[in-house]
């Protein structure tokens, strides 16, 4: 019984330590009044230039680190943040060079790769999950096809049959993430340590 009680207390202490670590390193992000929980802070309160701001969107400027297409059924979009995202207090929330990863889909009618909803921003030892929409440099949703592939190739015909079009966007194409809604922050080191096999 005593070993079991000790294990329960140890787990509770570890969980409390993780919660305190996340709170201390929340990148200056503050919860908006009326938010459901302090563990789901608003992305905008730290970004707003004034405390009275009612801003509901944040723009994160990125560039594709590799070509994106629907040649594969799953479209993984990997971008690199191009500009520091700085809070009103001068703290860098998302530094340039951070990775932004999301999942896209093909819009055959407009020959675009679209990506909405869940995105992940990897910032140092932290993972920031956000809700965002990918825009092009003209603030239109999605990225337009920039590469014409040989339609006679079998690998090109497959997405045409599946999605109605083959869309490919060159690496280093610029895009903007329009972030809206709440965010969650995870300590990657803690997550890694907690999943280590027992010795």
N, CA and C atoms as a LAMMPS dump frame, in Angstrom:
ITEM: TIMESTEP
0
ITEM: NUMBER OF ATOMS
597
ITEM: BOX BOUNDS ff ff ff
-5.0000000000000000e+02 5.0000000000000000e+02
-5.0000000000000000e+02 5.0000000000000000e+02
-5.0000000000000000e+02 5.0000000000000000e+02
ITEM: ATOMS id mol type element x y z
1 1 1 N 0.828 -1.206 0
2 1 2 C 0 0 0
3 1 3 C 0.866 1.263 0
4 2 1 N 1.934 1.259 0.864
5 2 2 C 2.807 2.429 0.927
6 2 3 C 3.509 2.722 -0.392
7 3 1 N 4.057 1.7 -1.082
8 3 2 C 4.664 1.997 -2.4
9 3 3 C 3.671 2.597 -3.379
10 4 1 N 2.419 2.111 -3.343
11 4 2 C 1.392 2.645 -4.257
12 4 3 C 1.094 4.101 -3.94
13 5 1 N 0.957 4.417 -2.617
14 5 2 C 0.685 5.791 -2.21
15 5 3 C 1.832 6.705 -2.613
16 6 1 N 3.059 6.23 -2.431
17 6 2 C 4.231 7.019 -2.825
18 6 3 C 4.222 7.306 -4.317
19 7 1 N 3.832 6.3 -5.131
20 7 2 C 3.786 6.472 -6.582
21 7 3 C 2.75 7.506 -6.97
22 8 1 N 1.575 7.491 -6.304
23 8 2 C 0.514 8.456 -6.604
24 8 3 C 0.981 9.865 -6.283
25 9 1 N 1.619 10.032 -5.113
26 9 2 C 2.117 11.354 -4.725
27 9 3 C 3.198 11.847 -5.686
28 10 1 N 4.047 10.928 -6.143
29 10 2 C 5.101 11.299 -7.088
30 10 3 C 4.523 11.766 -8.41
31 11 1 N 3.498 11.079 -8.886
32 11 2 C 2.853 11.461 -10.154
33 11 3 C 2.194 12.825 -10.008
34 12 1 N 1.495 13.061 -8.868
35 12 2 C 0.85 14.356 -8.646
36 12 3 C 1.872 15.482 -8.619
37 13 1 N 3.007 15.248 -7.97
38 13 2 C 4.054 16.269 -7.89
39 13 3 C 4.639 16.549 -9.266
40 14 1 N 4.839 15.5 -10.058
41 14 2 C 5.374 15.67 -11.417
42 14 3 C 4.419 16.481 -12.275
43 15 1 N 3.118 16.182 -12.185
44 15 2 C 2.116 16.91 -12.967
45 15 3 C 2.085 18.372 -12.568
46 16 1 N 2.176 18.645 -11.253
47 16 2 C 2.177 20.033 -10.786
48 16 3 C 3.4 20.776 -11.295
49 17 1 N 4.549 20.104 -11.316
50 17 2 C 5.783 20.737 -11.799
51 17 3 C 5.677 21.085 -13.269
52 18 1 N 5.078 20.195 -14.05
53 18 2 C 4.899 20.453 -15.484
54 18 3 C 3.993 21.642 -15.7
55 19 1 N 2.856 21.698 -14.941
56 19 2 C 1.925 22.819 -15.074
57 19 3 C 2.609 24.137 -14.747
58 20 1 N 3.445 24.156 -13.685
59 20 2 C 4.149 25.378 -13.326
60 20 3 C 5.158 25.775 -14.387
61 21 1 N 5.826 24.78 -15
62 21 2 C 6.813 25.054 -16.043
63 21 3 C 6.149 25.681 -17.255
64 22 1 N 4.991 25.146 -17.636
65 22 2 C 4.267 25.679 -18.791
66 22 3 C 3.795 27.093 -18.504
67 23 1 N 3.342 27.336 -17.277
68 23 2 C 2.871 28.677 -16.928
69 23 3 C 4.001 29.688 -16.985
70 24 1 N 5.212 29.28 -16.497
71 24 2 C 6.348 30.205 -16.503
72 24 3 C 6.838 30.49 -17.907
73 25 1 N 6.681 29.527 -18.808
74 25 2 C 7.223 29.669 -20.166
75 25 3 C 6.115 29.799 -21.2
76 26 1 N 5.042 30.46 -20.842
77 26 2 C 3.894 30.566 -21.745
78 26 3 C 4.105 31.625 -22.805
79 27 1 N 5.358 32.07 -22.973
80 27 2 C 5.747 32.98 -24.059
81 27 3 C 5.024 34.307 -23.984
82 28 1 N 4.648 34.699 -22.774
83 28 2 C 4.023 36.003 -22.599
84 28 3 C 2.585 36.043 -23.029
85 29 1 N 1.964 34.892 -23.301
86 29 2 C 0.582 34.866 -23.775
87 29 3 C -0.349 34.896 -22.576
88 30 1 N -1.299 35.822 -22.541
89 30 2 C -2.209 35.983 -21.418
90 30 3 C -3.609 35.568 -21.822
91 31 1 N -4.387 35.07 -20.853
92 31 2 C -5.757 34.645 -21.143
93 31 3 C -6.667 35.858 -21.193
94 32 1 N -7.602 35.863 -22.141
95 32 2 C -8.583 36.921 -22.221
96 32 3 C -9.637 36.736 -21.136
97 33 1 N -10.247 37.833 -20.628
98 33 2 C -11.32 37.686 -19.641
99 33 3 C -12.44 36.841 -20.207
100 34 1 N -12.956 35.94 -19.384
101 34 2 C -14.056 35.09 -19.821
102 34 3 C -13.624 33.857 -20.55
103 35 1 N -12.321 33.626 -20.706
104 35 2 C -11.866 32.421 -21.383
105 35 3 C -12.188 31.215 -20.531
106 36 1 N -12.355 30.081 -21.161
107 36 2 C -12.829 28.889 -20.488
108 36 3 C -11.846 28.412 -19.438
109 37 1 N -10.548 28.484 -19.721
110 37 2 C -9.561 27.935 -18.814
111 37 3 C -8.234 28.627 -19.024
112 38 1 N -7.439 28.872 -17.948
113 38 2 C -6.126 29.504 -18.114
114 38 3 C -5.155 28.632 -18.876
115 39 1 N -5.468 27.343 -19.04
116 39 2 C -4.595 26.456 -19.796
117 39 3 C -4.829 26.593 -21.304
118 40 1 N -5.867 27.363 -21.697
119 40 2 C -6.139 27.624 -23.099
120 40 3 C -6.05 29.134 -23.333
121 41 1 N -4.857 29.735 -23.233
122 41 2 C -4.737 31.189 -23.327
123 41 3 C -5.015 31.686 -24.735
124 42 1 N -5.466 32.937 -24.802
125 42 2 C -5.691 33.552 -26.104
126 42 3 C -4.362 33.936 -26.728
127 43 1 N -4.235 33.687 -28.006
128 43 2 C -3.018 34.039 -28.73
129 43 3 C -2.905 35.549 -28.894
130 44 1 N -4.048 36.25 -28.792
131 44 2 C -4.087 37.647 -29.199
132 44 3 C -3.745 38.616 -28.079
133 45 1 N -3.948 38.249 -26.817
134 45 2 C -3.731 39.196 -25.741
135 45 3 C -2.272 39.607 -25.649
136 46 1 N -1.36 38.709 -25.985
137 46 2 C 0.062 39.052 -25.972
138 46 3 C 0.461 39.816 -27.216
139 47 1 N -0.27 39.588 -28.316
140 47 2 C 0.094 40.216 -29.586
141 47 3 C -0.496 41.616 -29.724
142 48 1 N -1.595 41.891 -29.01
143 48 2 C -2.291 43.165 -29.172
144 48 3 C -1.39 44.337 -28.821
145 49 1 N -1.356 45.36 -29.658
146 49 2 C -0.504 46.522 -29.383
147 49 3 C -0.942 47.311 -28.15
148 50 1 N -2.242 47.255 -27.801
149 50 2 C -2.746 47.925 -26.597
150 50 3 C -3.68 46.985 -25.878
151 51 1 N -3.827 47.229 -24.573
152 51 2 C -4.69 46.357 -23.781
153 51 3 C -6.15 46.495 -24.176
154 52 1 N -6.504 47.627 -24.815
155 52 2 C -7.897 47.824 -25.224
156 52 3 C -8.195 47.188 -26.572
157 53 1 N -7.193 46.6 -27.211
158 53 2 C -7.372 46.054 -28.551
159 53 3 C -8.409 44.946 -28.571
160 54 1 N -9.202 44.914 -29.608
161 54 2 C -10.187 43.853 -29.803
162 54 3 C -9.795 43.015 -31.021
163 55 1 N -8.518 42.971 -31.271
164 55 2 C -8.009 42.228 -32.426
165 55 3 C -8.413 40.758 -32.338
166 56 1 N -8.863 40.214 -33.437
167 56 2 C -9.321 38.828 -33.436
168 56 3 C -8.486 37.947 -34.357
169 57 1 N -7.473 38.512 -34.987
170 57 2 C -6.636 37.73 -35.901
171 57 3 C -5.17 38.112 -35.732
172 58 1 N -4.305 37.152 -35.969
173 58 2 C -2.864 37.38 -35.964
174 58 3 C -2.3 36.774 -37.239
175 59 1 N -1.403 37.472 -37.896
176 59 2 C -0.807 36.994 -39.122
177 59 3 C 0.627 36.518 -38.866
178 60 1 N 0.921 35.295 -39.259
179 60 2 C 2.265 34.738 -39.13
180 60 3 C 2.803 34.5 -40.539
181 61 1 N 3.868 35.193 -40.9
182 61 2 C 4.419 35.113 -42.253
183 61 3 C 5.402 33.942 -42.351
184 62 1 N 5.183 33.104 -43.356
185 62 2 C 5.979 31.874 -43.502
186 62 3 C 6.413 31.682 -44.951
187 63 1 N 7.281 30.69 -45.124
188 63 2 C 7.737 30.3 -46.458
189 63 3 C 7.834 28.779 -46.489
190 64 1 N 7.363 28.168 -47.58
191 64 2 C 7.416 26.716 -47.701
192 64 3 C 8.86 26.221 -47.676
193 65 1 N 9.108 25.186 -46.902
194 65 2 C 10.454 24.613 -46.86
195 65 3 C 10.625 23.513 -47.895
196 66 1 N 9.517 23.085 -48.507
197 66 2 C 9.594 22.069 -49.557
198 66 3 C 8.359 22.17 -50.437
199 67 1 N 8.437 21.563 -51.613
200 67 2 C 7.307 21.58 -52.545
201 67 3 C 6.103 20.884 -51.92
202 68 1 N 4.932 21.454 -52.156
203 68 2 C 3.682 20.88 -51.645
204 68 3 C 2.799 20.513 -52.833
205 69 1 N 2.282 19.298 -52.822
206 69 2 C 1.408 18.861 -53.913
207 69 3 C 0.457 17.8 -53.395
208 70 1 N -0.513 17.45 -54.235
209 70 2 C -1.44 16.372 -53.882
210 70 3 C -1.078 15.082 -54.608
211 71 1 N 0.203 14.932 -54.966
212 71 2 C 0.649 13.656 -55.539
213 71 3 C 0.424 12.531 -54.535
214 72 1 N 0.616 12.85 -53.253
215 72 2 C 0.272 11.907 -52.201
216 72 3 C -1.09 12.282 -51.636
217 73 1 N -1.797 11.295 -51.13
218 73 2 C -3.143 11.551 -50.635
219 73 3 C -3.13 12.479 -49.419
220 74 1 N -2.115 12.315 -48.569
221 74 2 C -1.964 13.2 -47.414
222 74 3 C -1.035 14.349 -47.783
223 75 1 N -1.521 15.568 -47.633
224 75 2 C -0.744 16.752 -48
225 75 3 C -0.227 17.41 -46.725
226 76 1 N 1.045 17.214 -46.432
227 76 2 C 1.666 17.829 -45.261
228 76 3 C 2.385 19.103 -45.689
229 77 1 N 2.052 20.19 -45.043
230 77 2 C 2.645 21.492 -45.367
231 77 3 C 3.633 21.865 -44.267
232 78 1 N 4.872 22.1 -44.642
233 78 2 C 5.907 22.498 -43.688
234 78 3 C 6.451 23.86 -44.109
235 79 1 N 6.322 24.811 -43.217
236 79 2 C 6.806 26.15 -43.503
237 79 3 C 7.772 26.622 -42.444
238 80 1 N 8.492 27.697 -42.752
239 80 2 C 9.42 28.322 -41.819
240 80 3 C 8.95 29.752 -41.586
241 81 1 N 8.799 30.121 -40.321
242 81 2 C 8.363 31.474 -39.976
243 81 3 C 9.434 32.471 -40.397
244 82 1 N 9.018 33.541 -41.083
245 82 2 C 9.966 34.505 -41.644
246 82 3 C 10.181 35.738 -40.786
247 83 1 N 9.228 36.059 -39.927
248 83 2 C 9.335 37.268 -39.109
249 83 3 C 9.004 36.929 -37.658
250 84 1 N 9.746 37.546 -36.727
251 84 2 C 9.417 37.382 -35.311
252 84 3 C 8.013 37.901 -35.042
253 85 1 N 7.263 37.149 -34.254
254 85 2 C 5.968 37.616 -33.769
255 85 3 C 6.194 38.115 -32.345
256 86 1 N 5.999 39.426 -32.127
257 86 2 C 6.394 40.062 -30.877
258 86 3 C 5.162 40.546 -30.125
259 87 1 N 5.178 40.364 -28.791
260 87 2 C 4.063 40.801 -27.959
261 87 3 C 4.154 42.297 -27.7
262 88 1 N 3.105 42.841 -27.059
263 88 2 C 3.077 44.269 -26.751
264 88 3 C 4.188 44.644 -25.786
265 89 1 N 4.66 43.681 -24.988
266 89 2 C 5.726 43.955 -24.027
267 89 3 C 7.111 43.703 -24.621
268 90 1 N 7.157 43.425 -25.911
269 90 2 C 8.438 43.243 -26.577
270 90 3 C 8.982 41.828 -26.519
271 91 1 N 8.201 40.891 -26.001
272 91 2 C 8.653 39.505 -25.947
273 91 3 C 8.363 38.81 -27.271
274 92 1 N 9.305 38.01 -27.713
275 92 2 C 9.11 37.272 -28.956
276 92 3 C 8.25 36.042 -28.656
277 93 1 N 7.075 35.994 -29.247
278 93 2 C 6.163 34.869 -29.045
279 93 3 C 6.541 33.723 -29.964
280 94 1 N 6.695 34.038 -31.241
281 94 2 C 7.119 33.036 -32.23
282 94 3 C 8.308 33.618 -32.98
283 95 1 N 9.512 33.114 -32.763
284 95 2 C 10.687 33.674 -33.43
285 95 3 C 10.794 33.229 -34.883
286 96 1 N 11.422 34.057 -35.698
287 96 2 C 11.711 33.669 -37.078
288 96 3 C 12.555 32.401 -37.061
289 97 1 N 12.288 31.523 -38.014
290 97 2 C 12.992 30.251 -38.071
291 97 3 C 12.223 29.104 -37.458
292 98 1 N 11.151 29.415 -36.723
293 98 2 C 10.312 28.357 -36.157
294 98 3 C 9.592 27.606 -37.275
295 99 1 N 9.263 26.352 -37.01
296 99 2 C 8.556 25.543 -38.003
297 99 3 C 7.052 25.643 -37.801
298 100 1 N 6.332 25.705 -38.917
299 100 2 C 4.869 25.673 -38.911
300 100 3 C 4.435 24.486 -39.756
301 101 1 N 3.65 23.596 -39.167
302 101 2 C 3.249 22.369 -39.859
303 101 3 C 1.732 22.235 -39.826
304 102 1 N 1.162 21.986 -40.989
305 102 2 C -0.281 21.788 -41.1
306 102 3 C -0.598 20.761 -42.165
307 103 1 N -1.862 20.41 -42.25
308 103 2 C -2.307 19.433 -43.25
309 103 3 C -3.257 20.115 -44.223
310 104 1 N -3.003 19.919 -45.515
311 104 2 C -3.798 20.592 -46.528
312 104 3 C -4.672 19.643 -47.333
313 105 1 N -5.401 20.237 -48.261
314 105 2 C -6.233 19.459 -49.18
315 105 3 C -6.304 20.201 -50.506
316 106 1 N -6.683 19.476 -51.549
317 106 2 C -6.719 20.049 -52.889
318 106 3 C -8.086 20.658 -53.192
319 107 1 N -8.067 21.868 -53.741
320 107 2 C -9.274 22.513 -54.26
321 107 3 C -9.15 22.507 -55.781
322 108 1 N -9.699 21.486 -56.453
323 108 2 C -9.501 21.35 -57.91
324 108 3 C -10.14 22.473 -58.712
325 109 1 N -11.224 23.047 -58.198
326 109 2 C -11.921 24.095 -58.937
327 109 3 C -11.053 25.329 -59.106
328 110 1 N -10.25 25.633 -58.089
329 110 2 C -9.414 26.832 -58.144
330 110 3 C -7.923 26.501 -58.27
331 111 1 N -7.609 25.218 -58.46
332 111 2 C -6.217 24.756 -58.587
333 111 3 C -5.361 25.276 -57.44
334 112 1 N -5.824 25.019 -56.222
335 112 2 C -5.132 25.506 -55.041
336 112 3 C -4.974 24.397 -53.993
337 113 1 N -3.925 24.557 -53.199
338 113 2 C -3.771 23.757 -51.996
339 113 3 C -4.304 24.59 -50.839
340 114 1 N -5.297 24.062 -50.149
341 114 2 C -5.922 24.769 -49.048
342 114 3 C -5.488 24.151 -47.725
343 115 1 N -5.535 24.942 -46.67
344 115 2 C -5.205 24.422 -45.334
345 115 3 C -5.889 25.285 -44.289
346 116 1 N -6.777 24.668 -43.535
347 116 2 C -7.498 25.376 -42.477
348 116 3 C -7.407 24.577 -41.183
349 117 1 N -7.89 25.192 -40.135
350 117 2 C -8.02 24.555 -38.819
351 117 3 C -6.68 24.353 -38.126
352 118 1 N -6.277 23.131 -37.847
353 118 2 C -5.176 22.873 -36.919
354 118 3 C -3.797 23.041 -37.563
355 119 1 N -2.973 23.861 -36.901
356 119 2 C -1.568 24.037 -37.259
357 119 3 C -0.722 23.899 -36.005
358 120 1 N 0.519 23.484 -36.192
359 120 2 C 1.452 23.343 -35.072
360 120 3 C 2.66 24.236 -35.321
361 121 1 N 3.021 25.03 -34.322
362 121 2 C 4.204 25.881 -34.382
363 121 3 C 5.219 25.349 -33.38
364 122 1 N 6.393 24.975 -33.876
365 122 2 C 7.441 24.437 -33.02
366 122 3 C 8.396 25.567 -32.646
367 123 1 N 8.35 25.957 -31.376
368 123 2 C 9.132 27.074 -30.868
369 123 3 C 10.05 26.567 -29.763
370 124 1 N 11.333 26.437 -30.064
371 124 2 C 12.307 25.953 -29.095
372 124 3 C 11.834 24.614 -28.53
373 125 1 N 11.609 24.558 -27.218
374 125 2 C 11.19 23.316 -26.58
375 125 3 C 9.677 23.223 -26.434
376 126 1 N 8.948 24.065 -27.153
377 126 2 C 7.511 24.108 -26.99
378 126 3 C 6.791 23.881 -28.321
379 127 1 N 5.618 23.284 -28.2
380 127 2 C 4.732 23.088 -29.343
381 127 3 C 3.492 23.927 -29.096
382 128 1 N 3.215 24.857 -30.005
383 128 2 C 2.029 25.7 -29.898
384 128 3 C 1.032 25.252 -30.957
385 129 1 N -0.113 24.792 -30.507
386 129 2 C -1.175 24.361 -31.426
387 129 3 C -2.153 25.519 -31.61
388 130 1 N -2.422 25.847 -32.866
389 130 2 C -3.296 26.978 -33.164
390 130 3 C -4.327 26.578 -34.215
391 131 1 N -5.344 27.405 -34.322
392 131 2 C -6.319 27.292 -35.403
393 131 3 C -5.998 28.388 -36.41
394 132 1 N -5.745 28.018 -37.664
395 132 2 C -5.299 29.014 -38.637
396 132 3 C -5.724 28.631 -40.046
397 133 1 N -5.751 29.645 -40.903
398 133 2 C -6.044 29.463 -42.327
399 133 3 C -4.839 29.943 -43.127
400 134 1 N -4.424 29.159 -44.11
401 134 2 C -3.286 29.525 -44.949
402 134 3 C -3.741 30.458 -46.073
403 135 1 N -3.044 31.589 -46.215
404 135 2 C -3.336 32.576 -47.251
405 135 3 C -2.116 32.774 -48.13
406 136 1 N -2.35 33.233 -49.366
407 136 2 C -1.219 33.566 -50.224
408 136 3 C -0.819 35.019 -49.991
409 137 1 N 0.113 35.527 -50.786
410 137 2 C 0.627 36.886 -50.603
411 137 3 C -0.421 37.962 -50.877
412 138 1 N -1.523 37.569 -51.552
413 138 2 C -2.611 38.51 -51.831
414 138 3 C -3.771 38.346 -50.865
415 139 1 N -3.539 37.559 -49.818
416 139 2 C -4.549 37.292 -48.783
417 139 3 C -5.736 36.488 -49.293
418 140 1 N -5.531 35.733 -50.373
419 140 2 C -6.546 34.787 -50.828
420 140 3 C -6.28 33.442 -50.163
421 141 1 N -7.34 32.706 -49.869
422 141 2 C -7.173 31.431 -49.192
423 141 3 C -6.46 30.42 -50.077
424 142 1 N -5.485 29.728 -49.486
425 142 2 C -4.772 28.671 -50.186
426 142 3 C -3.622 29.189 -51.044
427 143 1 N -2.878 28.221 -51.608
428 143 2 C -1.758 28.54 -52.495
429 143 3 C -2.056 28.006 -53.89
430 144 1 N -1.876 28.869 -54.873
431 144 2 C -2.204 28.516 -56.252
432 144 3 C -1.132 27.628 -56.869
433 145 1 N -1.559 26.771 -57.788
434 145 2 C -0.64 25.896 -58.514
435 145 3 C 0.441 26.716 -59.206
436 146 1 N 1.707 26.33 -59.002
437 146 2 C 2.82 27.078 -59.609
438 146 3 C 3.688 26.204 -60.505
439 147 1 N 3.352 24.94 -60.596
440 147 2 C 4.19 24.027 -61.369
441 147 3 C 3.315 23.108 -62.214
442 148 1 N 3.498 23.156 -63.51
443 148 2 C 2.743 22.297 -64.419
444 148 3 C 3.472 20.963 -64.57
445 149 1 N 2.832 19.892 -64.153
446 149 2 C 3.429 18.565 -64.24
447 149 3 C 2.921 17.842 -65.477
448 150 1 N 3.694 16.883 -65.92
449 150 2 C 3.351 16.106 -67.121
450 150 3 C 2.138 15.225 -66.825
451 151 1 N 1.017 15.541 -67.46
452 151 2 C -0.223 14.811 -67.199
453 151 3 C -0.189 13.379 -67.714
454 152 1 N 0.82 13.036 -68.51
455 152 2 C 0.928 11.665 -69.021
456 152 3 C 1.602 10.721 -68.027
457 153 1 N 2.229 11.278 -67.014
458 153 2 C 2.88 10.437 -66.025
459 153 3 C 1.835 9.797 -65.107
460 154 1 N 2.005 8.511 -64.813
461 154 2 C 1.037 7.828 -63.945
462 154 3 C 0.881 8.49 -62.586
463 155 1 N 1.985 8.988 -62.026
464 155 2 C 1.912 9.595 -60.697
465 155 3 C 1.116 10.899 -60.717
466 156 1 N 1.013 11.527 -61.885
467 156 2 C 0.231 12.75 -62.021
468 156 3 C -1.232 12.413 -62.291
469 157 1 N -1.485 11.345 -63.033
470 157 2 C -2.861 10.96 -63.34
471 157 3 C -3.611 10.531 -62.084
472 158 1 N -2.904 9.941 -61.139
473 158 2 C -3.569 9.432 -59.939
474 158 3 C -4.286 10.528 -59.145
475 159 1 N -3.623 11.664 -58.827
476 159 2 C -4.358 12.715 -58.111
477 159 3 C -5.459 13.353 -58.944
478 160 1 N -5.305 13.33 -60.276
479 160 2 C -6.361 13.863 -61.132
480 160 3 C -7.615 13.01 -60.986
481 161 1 N -7.441 11.694 -61.001
482 161 2 C -8.578 10.798 -60.815
483 161 3 C -9.168 10.928 -59.408
484 162 1 N -8.276 11.094 -58.416
485 162 2 C -8.721 11.106 -57.013
486 162 3 C -9.358 12.435 -56.616
487 163 1 N -8.672 13.565 -56.975
488 163 2 C -9.099 14.886 -56.503
489 163 3 C -9.71 15.764 -57.588
490 164 1 N -9.51 15.378 -58.851
491 164 2 C -10.023 16.2 -59.937
492 164 3 C -8.987 17.122 -60.541
493 165 1 N -7.78 17.168 -59.955
494 165 2 C -6.701 18.008 -60.474
495 165 3 C -5.411 17.633 -59.77
496 166 1 N -4.293 17.954 -60.423
497 166 2 C -2.99 17.798 -59.784
498 166 3 C -2.447 19.197 -59.542
499 167 1 N -2.218 19.515 -58.277
500 167 2 C -1.773 20.857 -57.892
501 167 3 C -0.421 20.746 -57.191
502 168 1 N 0.513 21.571 -57.627
503 168 2 C 1.847 21.558 -57.036
504 168 3 C 2.318 23 -56.806
505 169 1 N 2.844 23.266 -55.6
506 169 2 C 3.321 24.604 -55.24
507 169 3 C 4.805 24.506 -54.912
508 170 1 N 5.602 25.336 -55.551
509 170 2 C 7.051 25.271 -55.401
510 170 3 C 7.512 25.583 -53.977
511 171 1 N 8.625 24.957 -53.594
512 171 2 C 9.275 25.281 -52.331
513 171 3 C 9.661 26.763 -52.317
514 172 1 N 9.711 27.338 -51.116
515 172 2 C 10.056 28.737 -50.89
516 172 3 C 8.938 29.699 -51.278
517 173 1 N 7.779 29.17 -51.645
518 173 2 C 6.629 30.047 -51.868
519 173 3 C 6.189 30.63 -50.531
520 174 1 N 5.855 31.904 -50.531
521 174 2 C 5.475 32.569 -49.288
522 174 3 C 3.989 32.382 -49.011
523 175 1 N 3.673 32.283 -47.73
524 175 2 C 2.27 32.216 -47.323
525 175 3 C 2.128 32.846 -45.946
526 176 1 N 0.884 33.102 -45.585
527 176 2 C 0.577 33.719 -44.292
528 176 3 C -0.418 32.837 -43.557
529 177 1 N -0.179 32.628 -42.273
530 177 2 C -1.146 31.932 -41.436
531 177 3 C -1.996 32.975 -40.714
532 178 1 N -3.285 32.943 -40.982
533 178 2 C -4.215 33.828 -40.267
534 178 3 C -4.733 33.041 -39.06
535 179 1 N -4.192 33.38 -37.892
536 179 2 C -4.484 32.634 -36.672
537 179 3 C -5.701 33.225 -35.99
538 180 1 N -6.614 32.363 -35.551
539 180 2 C -7.8 32.814 -34.83
540 180 3 C -8.158 31.768 -33.782
541 181 1 N -8.738 32.204 -32.677
542 181 2 C -9.16 31.265 -31.646
543 181 3 C -8.099 31.047 -30.588
544 182 1 N -8.298 30.021 -29.773
545 182 2 C -7.407 29.736 -28.652
546 182 3 C -6.206 28.92 -29.101
547 183 1 N -5.228 28.855 -28.213
548 183 2 C -4.024 28.065 -28.473
549 183 3 C -3.778 27.152 -27.29
550 184 1 N -2.99 26.111 -27.523
551 184 2 C -2.517 25.272 -26.425
552 184 3 C -1.008 25.151 -26.541
553 185 1 N -0.354 25.073 -25.4
554 185 2 C 1.105 25.037 -25.352
555 185 3 C 1.547 23.759 -24.667
556 186 1 N 2.476 23.042 -25.282
557 186 2 C 3.002 21.812 -24.706
558 186 3 C 4.511 21.928 -24.551
559 187 1 N 4.996 21.453 -23.416
560 187 2 C 6.432 21.389 -23.166
561 187 3 C 6.949 20.102 -23.776
562 188 1 N 7.717 20.21 -24.868
563 188 2 C 8.174 19.014 -25.573
564 188 3 C 9.128 18.189 -24.727
565 189 1 N 9.967 18.842 -23.918
566 189 2 C 10.894 18.096 -23.073
567 189 3 C 10.152 17.241 -22.059
568 190 1 N 9.126 17.815 -21.444
569 190 2 C 8.353 17.061 -20.466
570 190 3 C 7.633 15.902 -21.121
571 191 1 N 7.066 16.162 -22.311
572 191 2 C 6.357 15.099 -23.022
573 191 3 C 7.308 13.967 -23.382
574 192 1 N 8.539 14.337 -23.796
575 192 2 C 9.529 13.316 -24.155
576 192 3 C 9.939 12.507 -22.934
577 193 1 N 10.212 13.197 -21.831
578 193 2 C 10.653 12.508 -20.625
579 193 3 C 9.574 11.585 -20.076
580 194 1 N 8.316 12.028 -20.152
581 194 2 C 7.236 11.213 -19.621
582 194 3 C 7.002 9.955 -20.431
583 195 1 N 7.465 9.936 -21.667
584 195 2 C 7.25 8.778 -22.52
585 195 3 C 8.473 7.885 -22.648
586 196 1 N 9.509 8.193 -21.867
587 196 2 C 10.698 7.328 -21.884
588 196 3 C 10.361 5.973 -21.277
589 197 1 N 10.885 4.866 -21.854
590 197 2 C 10.623 3.544 -21.263
591 197 3 C 11.247 3.417 -19.894
592 198 1 N 10.59 2.665 -19.036
593 198 2 C 11.11 2.455 -17.684
594 198 3 C 12.395 1.661 -17.725
595 199 1 N 13.337 2.026 -16.866
596 199 2 C 14.619 1.324 -16.821
597 199 3 C 14.549 0.145 -15.858
